[in-house]
């Protein structure tokens, strides 16, 4: 068995073991990928993970396993190699939240596990259509879709929102190019020439939509958030089919309240959650 890093140059080699939505993350700043291959170089097992808080001097660096396609001895070999990355990046904890049935695999490698509700919930465009969305709501002129921005202004506005918003977000959000997001349905607000609100939606490789950021730090944030949601919802209804899935993360209290408000009673799927401390 050999070990091989998964990167942009060799990613096509592992498409049978890494799904398309996960593979599109390869090459991002904080994502790592590793594979086991047989003596002929054929992929046998894979592991994908993301570094968390690695640039935050006030918090310990953590790692989140995003995918594990391995069993038994394969997993042991991958985790043995993974230990080198935890040492190099001074990772203090590894966690995961996966829709899988590999409890024994994780337990054998030092993880404490339990089944719990996923933080992320999934709805469809048809669910959005049932909401009290107003096509007659007059959208203020300061709310526009991303296609009206150039990349430099977008980046400056994103940094402004993240600085003042203090929200849990995708780790490398400020490093993603503007075309990572669907510019037709994503939108922004602007006050006195400064971007102070963003609703960013990414279309994954499989065609699902994922809300990456919803934030407003403007003087009338609560009202503008409603306008932004209405704007994007109508754009989604215009552009996508009824069966298109929309992934809604619930990474903090505000996101949980928002999801509960629009979709009361909606639950995330049952997933396997686990964590372990990493020794330096």
Secondary structure, 3 states (H helix, E strand, C coil): CEEEECCCCCHHHHCCCCCHHHHCCCCCCCEEEEEEECCCCCEEEEEEEEEECCCCCCCCEEEEEEEEECCHHHHHHHHHHHHHHHHHCCEEEEEEEECCCCHHHHHCCCCEEEEEECCCEEEEHHHHHCCCCCCCCCCCCCEEEHHHCCHHHHHHHHHHHHHHHCCCCCCCHHHCCHHHCCCCCCEEEEECCEEEEEEEEEECCCCCEEEEEEEECCCCHHHHHHHHHHHHHHHHHHHCCCCCEEEECCCCHHHHHHHHHHCCCCCCCEEEEEEEECCC
